Every structure is written in C-alpha cells, then in structure tokens.
Amino acid sequence: RTDTPLKARGTMNDPVDIEAARTLARRMSVSGPTAGKKVRAGFRLTLIRLPAEKEMQRLVALRDAVLPAYRQDEKKALEMATNPIGAAPKGADVADLAAWTTVANTLLNLDETVMKR
C-alpha cells in the first residue's frame, strides 16, 4: 500500500476528485429507495463488489452524520452537490445529494479504489 495521509488529503480535496464524487453521488442517489441500496450501487461502481455489512453500516452512518450539517447550511450543500458540474437534477434534495457526495468521495478515496485506478 502506498497511500499516505497526505495523499489521501489531497485526493479528498482535489477538484477533479470531488467532481468525480459528485457524479458518482448522482448515480448512487437514483439507484434505489434505501441508503443500503445506494451504498451497494456505489460499491459496485467503484470496487465491482458488494460491501460487507460493516462497510455498509459505516457509510450509511457517515451519510447520516453529515446530512444535518448540509440541511442547516443550504449554501454549503449547494456547493458540495453542484459546483462545478451544474445544477442538481430536477426535484433532487440538495442536502441529501451533498451527503451522498461525501460518501462517494470516501468510496473514491478508499485504498482499495485508489490502488485500482
């Protein structure tokens, strides 16, 4: 494994990686009605496998933890969910989409994902 904390910080904040996370989050957000289905879709798209139960629980917990902050700060949610790829899909919950972007960014920054790029 060659990923370092500094590299991880860079990839989590790099505009290209965040844009990729926004795109992945949009795909995840329409993949099913439950958080579990959305996480499974993200895993299949990034890692070509299903998540273990513990992995799914952690990512759903991450989404649940960041969602209130995005609900309280509409500007922050809009920035995370839309800038620079464009407006959120019609009827989308922007705070929820921002929270899924955080989850997608985490998936894209997993060692297992980074090492497969």
Protein Blocks (a to p, Z undefined) as FASTA:
>chain_A
ZZdfklmmmmmmgmklmmmmmmmmmmmmmnojbfklmmmmmmmmmnopacdfklmmmmmm
mmmmmmmmmmmmmmlmmmmmmmcnbpcdehiafklmmmmmmmmmmmmmgmklmmmZZ
